[in-house]
Every structure is written in structure tokens, then in C-alpha cells.
Amino acid sequence: MVLEDRVAVITGAGRGIGQGIALRFAKEGARLVVQDIEHAHLEDTASQLRAAGAEFVTVAGDVSVTADVERCFDTAVERFGGVDVAVNNAGIGGEGMPLLMTSDDGFDRVIAVNLRGVFLCCRAAGKRMVARGRGGRIISVASQAGKTGYPLLGPYSATKAGVLLMTQVLAKELAPQKITVNAVCPGTIDTPLLRGGVEVLAKAQGTTFEDVVANLFPAIPLGRVGYPADVAKLVTFLASDEADYMTGQAINITGGQEMH
């Protein structure tokens, strides 16, 4: 088990990619703090972790709220003695509107969750890792939309691009403390977030789910959509000792949709 006895905080772990990462980390022996804003989603993950015999604690909260983030990371220290791995996964898709039609509130909420939330989690994790003096891993879930802009995903793309540059900055700042900072960039992953976002776009355009996917996203060279388990494999690698010479990277997990 490549993560045996390591303590990992995973945000947005109630479903989708975050849930997939939590289940994979549990399989690899990690002790977990799983966070989500939705109590029902969090309990679904918790039930699966219990069935797997994992050692974990759940924390409900909003990653855009400083007090909630601090409470989440304090829980890791109080329950398990520290934080070895932070996976900043919580995110939202936004309104699915052209930029000229995007509301102030819609734009601000995406920024608050996807960019401010990652900043708050990076700061909370980094401070605790530095104070402990044992190094660590900070891994943020960005998107291929942070490398290539997609119509109707303006605020989302902007936040994910911001995550990539923040990852580079933190990687340079925290390298002397043996803390690596990397990002993963999923493509078209079959998650509730993707399905919900595409359905919003389909309704706005008066078309179908299938048509939106075909028109919005480029073809996938490997011939299938991705799944949370695909992303979890990559995140597990970045959290392990095998990735101890990698930092500041933004790694695609897209089936070939994004190649830079």
C-alpha cells in the first residue's frame, strides 16, 4: 500500500472525482479527512469507506469560507497528528453561459469556490506541513479547460488556469520544505458535475446532452470518456514516494483530448 499511514485531506469528496480519490487512497492505506459541502453526498462516501474498513473522519463545510477550511485541516491534526497529503478537489461548473450573459453572482461564486477555495486549502495545508517539518504533497484538481478555453465555460476556465499558475508559484515557494505541489487536469470525466453542467448547456441551447458533448468537447483519441478511478490513479501516484522529484506540474488525464 503506497500511502500506508499517511494522512490525507480530500475536499469535494462526496461524489465524482473526489469520491474516487478517497476510495483509492483508502485502498492504499491512507488515513482520511473527507470534506464536502453536501451532507448527503458526504455520507455516501462515508458508507463506502466504512465498508472498505478505512480509517477516516468526515467534515462538512464550504471551501470558500476560511473558518470551514481551517476547521477541516485542524481536524486532520487533532485526529491524526498532521497532514501529509492535501487534495484540493472541490469545485463547481458555473452557469454555463456566454461571458457576456454571465451574472455577477455566478462569476463570483465560481471564483470563490474554484480559485479562492484552492488558495485557502493550499495555505492551510502548507502552513501545517511547514510547521511539522516532514514535507508533504499538495495536489490540486484543475482541468483541461484551464489550458484551453471552452465556450460557455469562461469563469470555470479562468479559475482552472489560475490554479495552474498558483501551483507553479507554490511549488517554488515550498520546495525548500520538501513539499511538492502539482495539479492534475482531467478531461471529459463521467461525473455528476459534468453531467449537470452539460444538461444546463443543453437546456440553454435547446439541444441534447449528446449534441453538447459532441460539439463542445474535442474528440477523445483513446475513444472513451474518463472515470473518477482514472484520475484517482494519477493523484495516488503524485501522493506517493514515486513522485518525489515532481513539482510544479500540470498533468493531463484526458484520453488525449489535451496534449500540452
C-alpha positions in Angstrom: 0.0 0.0 0.0 1.8 3.1 -1.3 0.0 5.6 1.1 0.1 3.5 4.3 -0.3 5.6 7.4 -0.3 8.9 5.5 -2.9 11.4 6.4 -4.8 12.9 3.5 -7.3 15.7 3.4 -9.6 15.5 0.3 -12.1 18.2 -0.4 -15.2 17.7 -2.5 -15.1 14.1 -1.6 -18.8 13.5 -1.6 -19.1 12.3 -5.2 -17.3 12.2 -8.6 -13.6 12.6 -8.7 -13.2 13.4 -5.0 -15.0 10.3 -4.0 -13.0 8.2 -6.4 -9.8 9.6 -4.9 -11.0 8.9 -1.4 -11.8 5.3 -2.2 -8.4 4.7 -3.9 -6.5 6.4 -1.1 -8.3 4.2 1.4 -7.3 1.1 -0.6 -3.7 2.3 -0.4 -3.7 2.6 3.3 -4.2 6.4 3.9 -6.0 7.8 6.9 -8.5 10.3 5.6 -10.3 13.5 6.3 -13.0 13.7 3.7 -14.8 17.1 3.2 -17.8 18.2 1.2 -20.5 20.9 1.4 -23.3 18.4 0.9 -24.1 16.2 3.9 -25.9 13.6 1.9 -23.0 13.2 -0.6 -20.5 13.0 2.3 -22.5 10.3 4.0 -22.5 8.3 0.7 -18.7 8.4 0.6 -18.5 7.6 4.3 -20.7 4.5 3.9 -18.3 3.2 1.2 -15.3 4.0 3.3 -16.8 2.1 6.3 -17.4 -0.9 4.1 -13.8 -0.8 3.0 -12.5 -0.7 6.6 -10.9 2.7 6.1 -9.8 5.0 9.0 -11.4 8.3 8.3 -13.4 11.3 9.6 -15.9 13.5 7.7 -16.0 17.3 7.8 -18.9 19.2 6.2 -18.0 22.7 5.1 -17.6 25.2 2.3 -14.0 25.6 0.8 -14.7 29.3 0.1 -15.1 30.0 3.8 -11.8 30.4 5.7 -13.2 29.1 9.0 -14.5 26.0 7.4 -11.2 25.3 5.7 -9.2 25.8 8.9 -11.6 23.6 10.8 -11.1 20.8 8.2 -7.3 20.9 8.4 -7.4 21.3 12.2 -9.4 18.1 12.3 -6.6 16.3 10.5 -4.1 17.5 13.1 -6.3 16.8 16.1 -7.4 13.3 14.9 -4.3 12.0 13.1 -1.4 14.2 14.2 -0.8 16.2 10.9 -1.4 16.4 7.2 0.8 14.6 4.7 -1.3 15.0 1.6 -3.8 17.7 0.6 -6.0 17.1 -2.4 -7.9 20.2 -3.4 -10.7 18.8 -5.5 -13.8 20.8 -4.6 -15.2 22.8 -7.5 -18.3 23.9 -9.4 -19.0 24.4 -13.0 -20.9 27.6 -13.1 -23.9 28.9 -15.0 -22.9 27.6 -18.5 -23.5 31.0 -20.1 -21.5 33.1 -22.6 -19.3 35.6 -20.8 -21.5 38.5 -21.9 -24.5 36.9 -20.3 -22.8 35.6 -17.1 -24.2 37.2 -13.9 -22.0 39.0 -11.3 -23.1 36.5 -8.7 -22.5 33.5 -11.0 -19.0 34.7 -11.8 -18.2 35.5 -8.2 -19.3 32.1 -6.9 -17.1 30.1 -9.4 -14.1 32.3 -8.4 -14.9 31.8 -4.7 -15.1 28.0 -4.8 -12.6 27.1 -7.6 -9.9 29.6 -7.0 -10.3 31.1 -3.6 -11.1 27.7 -2.2 -7.9 26.1 -3.6 -5.9 29.1 -2.2 -7.4 28.6 1.2 -6.7 24.9 1.2 -3.2 25.3 -0.1 -2.5 27.9 2.6 -4.0 25.8 5.4 -2.2 22.6 4.3 1.1 24.3 3.5 1.3 26.1 6.9 0.7 22.8 8.8 3.2 20.9 6.7 5.9 23.5 7.1 5.3 23.6 10.9 5.5 19.8 11.1 8.8 19.7 9.1 8.2 16.4 7.4 7.5 17.6 3.9 4.2 16.8 2.1 2.2 16.7 -1.1 -0.3 19.3 -2.3 -2.3 18.2 -5.3 -5.0 20.4 -6.9 -7.6 19.2 -9.4 -7.7 21.7 -12.2 -9.0 20.9 -15.7 -8.1 20.7 -19.4 -10.3 23.8 -19.5 -7.5 25.6 -17.6 -5.2 25.1 -20.6 -7.7 25.5 -23.5 -10.7 27.8 -23.1 -14.2 26.4 -24.0 -17.2 28.5 -25.0 -19.8 28.9 -22.2 -17.2 27.9 -19.6 -15.4 31.3 -19.2 -15.4 31.7 -15.4 -14.6 28.0 -14.9 -11.7 28.1 -17.4 -10.4 31.2 -15.8 -10.3 29.6 -12.3 -8.7 26.5 -13.5 -6.0 28.5 -15.3 -5.4 30.4 -12.1 -5.0 27.1 -10.2 -2.2 26.1 -12.6 -0.2 29.3 -12.1 -0.8 29.2 -8.3 0.5 25.6 -8.4 3.8 26.8 -10.0 4.2 29.6 -7.5 3.6 27.4 -4.5 5.9 24.7 -5.9 8.8 27.2 -6.0 8.0 28.6 -2.6 7.6 25.3 -0.8 10.3 23.3 -2.4 12.9 24.1 0.3 10.5 22.5 2.8 10.3 19.3 0.7 6.7 19.9 -0.1 5.7 19.1 -3.7 2.8 21.0 -5.4 1.2 19.6 -8.5 -2.0 19.8 -10.4 -4.0 17.3 -12.5 -6.0 18.4 -15.5 -8.9 16.0 -16.1 -10.7 16.0 -19.4 -14.2 14.7 -20.1 -14.8 12.6 -16.9 -18.1 11.0 -16.3 -19.1 12.7 -13.0 -22.3 14.3 -11.7 -20.6 17.7 -12.2 -20.0 17.0 -15.9 -23.5 15.7 -16.4 -25.1 18.5 -14.6 -23.1 21.1 -16.4 -23.8 19.6 -19.8 -27.5 19.4 -19.1 -27.6 23.1 -18.2 -25.9 23.9 -21.5 -28.2 21.6 -23.4 -31.2 23.3 -21.9 -29.8 26.8 -22.7 -29.2 25.8 -26.3 -32.4 23.8 -26.7 -30.5 20.7 -27.7 -29.5 17.4 -26.2 -26.8 16.1 -23.8 -25.2 14.1 -26.6 -25.1 17.1 -29.0 -23.5 19.3 -26.4 -20.8 16.7 -25.7 -20.1 16.3 -29.4 -20.0 20.0 -30.2 -18.3 21.4 -27.1 -15.5 18.8 -26.5 -12.9 17.7 -29.0 -12.8 14.0 -29.9 -11.1 11.7 -27.4 -8.2 9.8 -29.2 -8.5 6.9 -26.7 -12.1 6.5 -27.7 -13.9 6.8 -24.3 -14.8 9.2 -21.6 -12.8 9.1 -18.4 -13.9 7.9 -15.0 -13.0 9.1 -11.4 -10.9 5.9 -11.0 -8.7 7.1 -13.9 -8.0 10.4 -12.2 -7.5 8.7 -8.8 -4.7 6.6 -10.2 -2.8 9.7 -11.2 -3.4 11.5 -7.9 -2.3 8.4 -6.0 1.0 8.4 -7.9 1.5 12.1 -7.1 0.9 11.5 -3.4 3.3 8.6 -3.3 7.1 8.4 -2.9 7.3 7.5 -6.6 6.6 11.2 -7.4 9.1 12.8 -5.0 11.1 14.5 -7.8 8.0 16.1 -9.5 6.7 19.5 -8.6 5.1 22.4 -10.3 3.5 20.2 -12.9 0.0 20.3 -14.6 -0.6 16.8 -15.8 -3.3 16.0 -18.3 -5.6 13.0 -17.7 -7.8 13.4 -20.8 -7.5 10.4 -23.0 -5.6 12.6 -25.4 -8.1 15.5 -25.7 -5.4 17.9 -24.3 -1.8 17.4 -25.3 0.0 20.4 -23.8 
